[in-house]
């Protein structure tokens, strides 16, 4: 059995966006390092402004409009007036909880908090660089339905929709290619697309799995997530050692136990030193 294992070298994610003033965010005039050059003559922030989705790589697309966040770019815009109003609300909440907003360190905390939440949920906007696929490297034989591409650990940070507390961990993605393979960096982008929003781990894994299946129409797709949830560590039962692990299978992985075992063995071996 042939196996292709790709290990991702961690690169720190983007942090502070550089916003200094409130206003319409991520509009067409704004230059963003992570949004890339204009596509088809249009700035990335203008892409997918209407409801008509673009064709996907290799003509692969689904007639159902649901579950296709991976092929849409929908920038969020907040007016100056709304942004200032939200800052006022947040200031009231923080003061009611006990924070003094009169110190040099807290005077702009309501604004910084809103910016941080905005940046942490940029997955709702889509990613115009996501769908980049290439022809398969397998041209016949049994390996074409058994050889796996496995990438991980891919770090991610998400916000639990129940308490808006972070949960974070690592993702491992595997697939058995059919007609296309995807650029390795796009697997990281796919994870971040669904992690950077308000969500739950179970939904996040399902969305990654379904999106990768739709993009590639692969023989099989596997996703393994492991994460620490601060909503159980900082409040409630206050667990200190718990890690949540979830698995998701499509195609050949559902019917082939050996394929699943091989994927999990690789993922768990890479997990040593992280949470396992």
PyMOL commands that set and color helices and strands:
alter all, ss='L'
color gray80, all
select helices_A, chain A and resi 44-46+57-59+69-71+80-97+109-120+122-125+142-145+184-195+201-216+230-233+252-255+257-271
alter helices_A, ss='H'
color red, helices_A
select strands_A, chain A and resi 4-6+133-135+149-160+166-176+180-182+198-199+220-229+244-251
alter strands_A, ss='S'
color yellow, strands_A
deselect
rebuild
show_as cartoon
